[in-house]
Amino acid sequence: MNNMKPLPSAVSVLIVDDEPGMRSFLKKALAKKFALVETASSVEDAEQLRSRCHFDLLIVDIRLPGRSGIEWHEALNDQERRSDIIFMTGYADMDVAIKALRAGASDFIMKPFHLEQMMKAVDRCIERRLLKRENLMLRREVSFNQSSTIIGQSDAMTEVKHVIERVAPTNAVVLIEGESGTGKELVARQLHILSGRQGPFVPVNCGAIAPELLESELFGHSAGAFTGAKGNREGLFSFASGGTIFLDEIGEMPLKMQTALLRVLEQRTIRPVGSEKEINIDVRVLAATNRKLSEEVEAGNFRRDLYYRLNVLDIVIPPLRERPEDIVELTHHFTCQLAAELGVKEVVWSHEDLLKLQQHEWPGNIRELRNMIERCILLGKPPAEYWKAQPKAETLGESGYPLQWALKDVERDHVTRVVDVHGGNKSAAARDLGVSRKTLDRKYKEWFGGEADKEE
């Protein structure tokens, strides 16, 4: 029987402490157990590392130069707090311990400590994390099974649905192309549901897994394959046996892994890291990208032979701006769905509101539309009020903004649009805008007052 529960060696850890000796001590101990262990001496260094790689576990000293560990963690939004965190401190202060736990700490350790204490705390975090991952996958499966219908009656979406119905019963590889937020995973899940395959649907975000861990995550590893690999571990391809594996953001996959994937597609076998044994697989492969893979091929970033192997059958999902006739149906669908999820009254949309929704460009596509609807519901603002600041076509200047707007109005409009594009993730928006998260929060408080905190 397949076991979805990965061994701890696949977990990535970041240690943040301004004491070189402590960083070295912990890294040496944890590197024996985990494949990826990084260190940082400050919050700023830690943020740079986290911008390049997701870490499952953070071990953070509370007292750090500049911002404290607690201040840093409190400033993160819910999306960025996906990492578990163990706080350390050399100050026996119960108030600090309570504050750390309120900030979302998984554990709290006093310095000096025995290594055994730290390892037990780490093990507890990992066990909880693996349990949460299993529960999340089960909840997502239930959620998507309940709302897996593809919304839209436009000619473009009707064609997409026809293609899905034609190719779903086959075992062919399918490449799903479309901008961010267009619903590529929903299409992949629909292909799996209609395929009749009895195994699980396993989504993998190729851009969210550290490159050095991706091969082990996908193919598994044998005991002793690398430091910390104390036992055999099944990969996600094995877990998807009899079902479908969905490789999202395939354009982010490193070239080395592209070679390995091509071999899997051609031979229908996988080889776990550190093993000489080939394992036959019965897995359908679906891939998705928001990039122009043909351009990535010409730039040398994507293998030409893999591109041809993936592109035998492709489904192109049009952006929302190219199918405005679907926006009314999507709006009613999300309004009903979100009101039920949030336990609040449905927003009533006027004809004028719906017309303005259809005229909007929606650079963030369906994800942006859903985020906007959720914002209206949570803030209790009628759609007309949300859209009243939208410019009329005849008042626009060359910049695309009304000529009568002050600079601060342009700034507010641009910033909120960028936040919308990122689905409400202010930290991601701040990175695109070239400002700190703190600056963005300050701006939101200036513009929206006490309502700013509800924008996440």
N, C-alpha and C positions, 0 to 999 in steps of 0.2 A: 504493500500500500504506500502511496506517495505521502510524504510528510512535508507540509509547507513551512514548518518551523525551522529557520536557519540556525546554524550553530553560531555562538558568539563571535567566532573569528571573522565573520563578515561585517561586524559592527565597526564604525569609524569613531574615533575619540579625539577631542581637542582639549588640551590642558592649558589653562590660562593662569599664570602665576609670575610675579615679578622676581621671584627667587630662582636663580639659575640652578642651584642645587636641587630644589624641589622639582623643577621641571624635568631635570635629568633623571632623578630618582624614579619619578612616576612613569616617565616614558620608557625607561629600561624595563620596569616591571610589567607595564601593560603591553609592550611590544611583543612579549612572549605569548600573549593571548589573542591579540587583535592584529589584523592585517594592516590597518592604517591608524597611526597615532601621530598627531601633530602637536606642536607647542607654540605658545605665544606669551610675550611678556607684558602685554597691555591689551586693553579693550580695542584700541585702534588696530593692532596687529591681528587680533582675533577676528575683527570684522573683515579684514582683507582676506584672511584664509577662508572665512565662511562665504565670501562672495564668489569663491572659486569652487567650493566643495561643500556638500551637506555633511554635517557631523551628527551621528545618532546620539552621542553622549558628550556633554561639556562638563569638565571638572574645573571649577573656577574659584580662585581666592577672592574673598569679599573685599579685602583691602588691596587696591591696585592703584598705581599712579594715574592721576586724572580721574576718570570716572570709576566708581566702584563696581564690583561684579553685580551687585544687586541693582544699582541704577541702570546698568547696561541691560540686564535682563528685563527690568520693568519697562524699558523703552521699546522693546521688541513687540511687534504685533503678534496676533494669534498664529498666523502662518509661520512666522519665524521662530516661534516657540515650540516647534515640532521636536526639537532636541530635548532630551532629558538633561537635567543639570544637577550636579552635586556641588554644593558650596563648601569651601574650607575657610577657616579663620583661626587665628592664634589668640583671639580675644574672647574670654569666657563671658559673653554677654548674652543673657537670655533674650533680651529684646531684639538683638541682632538675629538670633536663631529664629525667633518668631517671624521677623520681617522677611527672612530668607524663605521660610516655608510659605508665607503668604505670597511671595513673588513667584511661586511655582516650583520651588526646589523639590527634587525627588528625594534628596537626602542632605544631611548637614553633618560635617565632621570637624571636630576640634583638633587643632595642631597643638603639640605633636601627636601623631597617631602611629599605630603599628600598621605595617603594610597589609596585614590580614584584615584589619578594619576596613581599609579602603577597598580591598578586593571583594569583600562581602557586600559592601555598599554598591559597587559596580555590578556584581552579579544580580543583586535585587533589581537594579534599574533595568538591566538587560532582560530579565525575566518578565518584568512588567511591560517592557517595550514590545517584546515578541507577542505577548498576549494581546496588547492593544492593536498590533498589526493584524493579527488573526481576526479580531473583532471588527476592525475597520473594513477588511476585505469582505467579511460576511455582510456587514451593513451596506457596503457599496453594492454588493451583488443583489441584495434584496431591493435596495433603492432603484437600481437600474432596471431590474425586472418589473418593478411597479410603474416606471415611467420611461420605458424604452422606445416609445412611439416617436418617430421622426415627424416633426411638425412642419407643415408647409405644403401648399397646393399650387405653387408657381410652376411654370413649365420646367424650370431648371431643377427644382426639387422633385418633381414628378419623375423626371428622367433619372435622377439619382436613385430614387426608390425602385424604379424598374431595373436598373443595373444591379442593385443589391439583390433583388429577387432572382435575377438570372444567375448571378455568380455565387450566391450563398451556398447552394447545395453541392458545389464542387469543392475540391481540396486545393484549388489554385491559390498561389500567393497573390495578395491584392495590395496595391499601393494606394493609400488614401491621401490626397493632397488638398490643402486649403489653408487659409490664413488662420492665425491664432484666434480661438474662440468660435470657430464655425461649427464645431460639433463632430470632430473626427473620431473621438472615442465612441460616441453614440452610434455612429455608422459602423464602427468595428464590432460593437456589441450586437447590433442588429444582424450583421453578417453571421456572427457566432450563433445567435438564437435561431436563425432560419436555417443554419447548416445542419441541424439535427445531431451535431456532435455531442456526446454525453459527458465528456470531460469538462474541466473548468475553463473559464475565460480568465487569462492572466495578463493584466496590463503591466508594461514595463516602460518607464520613462528613461530613455537612454541618456538624456542630458542631465538627469538628477543623480546618477550613480557615478562615483569617482571612477575615472578610467582604469585605475589599477585594480578595482574590485569588480568591474563589469564582467570579465570573463568567468570569474568564480560564481558571481550571481546567476549568470545565464546557464553555465554548463556544470556547475558544482565543482568540487575538488576532492581529492583523496587525502588520506592522513599523511601528514608530513610534506604536503605540496609546498607550503611556505610556513614561515614563523607563525605559530598559533593554530595551525591546522592539525588539531589533535585527533580528528576523526573524519570519516567520510561524510560528505554533505551533498545532498541532491541540489541541482540547480533549478531555475525556473522552467527551463525546457522540459525537464523530467516531471516537474510538478504539473505542467500543462498537458501531460500525456493523455491522449484521447480527446483533447479539447483544442483550444486556440491560444496562441501567444500573440499579444499585440505590442509591437515594438514602436512606441511613440517617439517622436523626435529622432527618427532614424538618421537624419542628417547630422546629428551631434555625435554619432558613433565614431570612435577613433579608427584610423585606417587599419591598424592591426586587427581590431575586432571585426572590421568589415571583411577582411580576408577569412577569418574564422567562420563568420556567418555565411559567406558564399559557399564554403565547404559543407556546412550543415544543410543548406538548401539543395545542393547538388547530390549529396550522398545520403541524406536523411539519417545521419548519425551524429552523435556528439562525443567529445572526448573530455572528461573532467580534467581540470588542472592537476598536473602531477601524475596522471594515469596514462597507461599505454593502451587501455581497453576502449574499444569503440562500442557505444551503446546505441542500438536502434531506437528511433523515436517515431511516434505517431502524433504529430502536432501540426496543426495548420498555422501558417505564419501570415500575419497581417502587419503592415507597416504604415506609418503616417509621417508626414513632414509638413512644415509651414515654409520650407525653403524651396527654391527652384533647383531641384537636384541636377537637372541638365547643366545649369550654370556651375554648380559645385563640381561636377565632373570635369568641365573645361578648366576650372581653376585648380584642379588637382586635389580637391578636398574629399572627393568621393570616387570610389572605384567604378570605372565604366562597366565592367562585367557584372558587378553587383547591381548596378542601376538597371541594366537590361534584364537581369533575372527578376528584380522586384517589379518592373514596369510592364510585365506581360498583361496584367489587368490593372487598370487604374480607375479610381473614382475621384473626380474633382468636385469638391463642395464649393459652391459659389459664395462669395462674401455677402453679407446681409444687404449692403447697399445696392447690389445687383438684383435683389428680389424683394423690393419694398412691399409687394402685395402679400408677403407672408408675415409681415410685422404685426398686423392686427391679430391674427390667429395666435402668434407667439406671445403677444402681450396678454391676451386673455388667459392663455395656458399658464404662463408664469404667475400672473396675478392670483389665479385660483390656487395654484400649487404653493406659492409662498405664504399666502394668507393662512392656509391650512397648517403649514409647517410652523409659522410664527404664532399661531393662535390669535390672530387679530382679524379685524373686519377688512373685507376686500376694498381696494380703491376703485372708485367709479371713474371710468375714462370717458371724456366727452368726445364728440366727433372731431372737434378742433385739436384736442390732445393727440388723438390717433393720427390725424393728418400730419402734425408736427413730428411725430415719431417716424412716420414714413419718409419725411424730408431730411431727417438726420443722416449723417454719413456713416455712423457706427463703425469707427476704425477698430474697435474691440469686438465687433460682431455680436453674436448671440450672448456671449459672456457679459459684454458691456450692457446690453439691453436688460438682461436679468438683474445685473447689479443695480441699474438705475431704478427698476421697478421695486426691488427690495428696499432701496433707500427711501423712495416715496412712501412705502408702507411703514417703515420704521420711524421716519421723522413725522409722519402724520400730515405731510404736505400734499395738497391736491396736485395732480400732474400739471395743471395750468400754471400753478405757481412755480413749479420746477422749471417749466419751459418759458416763462414770461421774459426772461433775459435773453432768449435766443434772438438773434438779429433778423430783421427782414431783408430780403434780397436787395431791395433798392437802396438800402442804407449802408451797404458794405463798401469798404475801401479796398484797395488792392491787396491789403494784408489779410482780407477775409473777415475783419471785424468792423462793427459800425463806426462811422466817422465820429459820432458824438461821444463814443466811449472814452473815459479817462484811462490813463495807463494802468491804474490799479484794477480797472474792470477787465482789461485785456489779460492782465496777469492772472486774476482769479479764474477767468474762463479757461485759459490755457492749462493752468495747473489742475483744475478739477477734471478737465478732459483727460489729461495724462493719467490721473488716478483712476478714472473710469476704465481706461484702456487696460490697466493692470488689475481690473476686477476689484478695486478698492484697496489693493495692497500698497499702502503709502510708502513703505521702505523701498519697494521696487520702483515706484514712481519717483521717489527722491533721487535714486541713483541715475535714472534717465534725465532728470532735470538738473543734475549736477549740484544738488544741495544736500544738506544733512537732514535726517529724519526729524531732528529737533526743530530745524528751521521750518519744515513743512507743517509740523504740528502747531507751531506758533502762528503761521499764516492762517491755518484753519480756524484757530481760536479767534483770530482777528476778524476773519470773514463771517464765521458762523456762531461765534460765542459759545455758549454751553453745549451746543449741539455737535461740536466738533468731534467729541469722543464717540459719537454714534456712527461716524462715517465709515468705520472699518467694516 
